[in-house]
Amino acid sequence: FWQKKKRNDIPKKFSLLVALLVATLFCLSPSVLIHKGLLLHRYLLPIMFALNLTAIYLILHGDLKFKNGLLGLAFIGLATGNFWIYPKQIAQGWDATLAHVPYYELRTEMLYFIEEEGLNRKDIGSAFPNISGSRYTDLADYDDNFVKFDLNKNAYILYSNVMNDFSDEELLELEKNWFIVKEIRSGGVCFILYRNVQMQLE
């Protein structure tokens, strides 16, 4: 059907790539629109793959002006993409860019602070990847985990904007009603240790 309807000046390979892109968008759109949490970059890889193939074809077979423009746009996107930091209310695919690199040094610094203050990790709520066992995150021979955060139960919350599990309402609650014990930043990454003031008063 596509071949019969296509214009004569559109090369066959390009028309097939466009058909692949349209079919991929059509097939994946319902699941992305219906189900929550499917907007992460890994779930859009088939669309990205089809889009990349189409762009590569245009770069290889387009006219010189169009080719240079597309190459320039691709270069700018790839060069600056590692520095795009979304507001903390918007989940970011941190593992898809180099923007996450400061996370590890900041985490180590915050863990030293927590240890120096004599705080127990079991009293500190946090989110993925911080709630994974130390055996996996630090390759330690022990499991000293933070607990899954619960603003109604935890005396402390350890937050980083690398964590996408906090809702907008929970972030607002932390900013308005919790005390910042320690805050460290590097690049686009932050780590904040909050204390539940009400629980301390009790």
HELIX and SHEET records of a PDB file:
HELIX    1   1 TRP A    2  LYS A    5  1                                   4    
HELIX    2   2 LYS A   12  ILE A   34  1                                  23    
HELIX    3   3 HIS A   41  LEU A   44  5                                   4    
HELIX    4   4 LEU A   45  HIS A   61  1                                  17    
HELIX    5   5 LEU A   64  THR A   80  1                                  17    
HELIX    6   6 GLY A   81  PHE A   83  5                                   3    
HELIX    7   7 TRP A   94  ALA A   96  5                                   3    
HELIX    8   8 LEU A   98  HIS A  100  5                                   3    
HELIX    9   9 PRO A  102  GLU A  116  1                                  15    
HELIX   10  10 ARG A  121  ASP A  123  5                                   3    
HELIX   11  11 SER A  134  THR A  137  1                                   4    
HELIX   12  12 ASP A  168  ASN A  177  1                                  10    
HELIX   13  13 VAL A  197  LEU A  201  1                                   5    
SHEET    1   A 5 VAL A 147  LYS A 148  0                                        
SHEET    2   A 5 ILE A 124  SER A 126  1                                        
SHEET    3   A 5 TYR A 156  SER A 160  1                                        
SHEET    4   A 5 VAL A 189  ASN A 196 -1                                        
SHEET    5   A 5 TRP A 178  SER A 186 -1                                        
END                                                                             
